[in-house]
């Protein structure tokens, strides 16, 4: 049996396999990128590694705060918003 990590976006609940989750981190701010367009909210510096942060909510951007779920993907790390900022 595979464990799941569940999270809410608005009124809906989602799940991802536990083995795909690297960690959950508190977001203290994002770096802006020139020409950035949604759903890219910015870049997170996670211990020296630049990770793109995708905004799965509405209205976030540079300077936003909240929790981020860092997922391991074959092509690299992908990050996603979890909470209201």
HUVENNOR-V304611 format. One record per residue. SS is DSSP state (H for helix, E for strand, L for the rest). PHI is phi in radians with two decimals (999 if undefined). OMEGA is omega in whole degrees, 0 to 359 (999 if undefined). Layout:
ss->SS phi->PHI omega->OMEGA
ss->SS phi->PHI omega->OMEGA
This chain:
ss->L phi->999 omega->181
ss->L phi->-1.68 omega->176
ss->L phi->-1.33 omega->180
ss->E phi->-2.18 omega->170
ss->E phi->-1.87 omega->180
ss->E phi->-1.84 omega->177
ss->E phi->-2.67 omega->181
ss->E phi->-1.91 omega->170
ss->E phi->-2.23 omega->186
ss->L phi->1.15 omega->182
ss->L phi->-1.59 omega->184
ss->E phi->-1.75 omega->178
ss->E phi->-1.93 omega->181
ss->E phi->-2.22 omega->178
ss->E phi->-2.48 omega->174
ss->E phi->-2.38 omega->180
ss->E phi->-1.05 omega->181
ss->H phi->-1.01 omega->182
ss->H phi->-1.13 omega->180
ss->H phi->-1.51 omega->184
ss->E phi->-1.58 omega->176
ss->E phi->-1.43 omega->180
ss->E phi->-3.02 omega->171
ss->E phi->-2.03 omega->183
ss->E phi->-2.17 omega->174
ss->E phi->-1.41 omega->181
ss->E phi->-1.48 omega->180
ss->L phi->-1.92 omega->179
ss->L phi->2.45 omega->182
ss->L phi->-2.17 omega->172
ss->E phi->-1.50 omega->179
ss->L phi->-1.46 omega->175
ss->L phi->-2.11 omega->177
ss->L phi->-1.03 omega->178
ss->L phi->1.29 omega->182
ss->L phi->-1.12 omega->177
ss->L phi->-2.25 omega->178
ss->L phi->-1.00 omega->10
ss->L phi->-1.56 omega->179
ss->E phi->-1.25 omega->181
ss->E phi->-1.63 omega->182
ss->E phi->2.67 omega->181
ss->E phi->-2.15 omega->179
ss->E phi->-1.76 omega->174
ss->E phi->-1.57 omega->181
ss->E phi->-1.82 omega->181
ss->L phi->0.88 omega->175
ss->L phi->1.59 omega->177
ss->E phi->-1.89 omega->179
ss->E phi->-1.45 omega->180
ss->E phi->-2.07 omega->175
ss->E phi->-1.21 omega->178
ss->E phi->-1.96 omega->178
ss->E phi->-1.62 omega->180
ss->L phi->-1.57 omega->178
ss->L phi->-1.56 omega->175
ss->L phi->-1.86 omega->178
ss->L phi->-2.05 omega->170
ss->L phi->1.60 omega->178
ss->L phi->-1.58 omega->179
ss->L phi->2.97 omega->181
ss->L phi->-0.92 omega->181
ss->L phi->1.55 omega->180
ss->L phi->-1.21 omega->178
ss->L phi->-2.29 omega->180
ss->E phi->2.67 omega->177
ss->E phi->-1.82 omega->181
ss->E phi->-2.15 omega->175
ss->E phi->-1.64 omega->180
ss->E phi->-1.72 omega->183
ss->E phi->-1.83 omega->174
ss->E phi->-1.55 omega->177
ss->E phi->-2.21 omega->180
ss->L phi->-0.96 omega->182
ss->L phi->-1.52 omega->181
ss->E phi->2.35 omega->182
ss->E phi->-1.44 omega->173
ss->E phi->-2.24 omega->179
ss->E phi->-2.06 omega->181
ss->E phi->-2.54 omega->177
ss->E phi->-1.15 omega->175
ss->L phi->-2.08 omega->189
ss->L phi->-2.09 omega->173
ss->L phi->-1.19 omega->182
ss->L phi->-1.50 omega->999
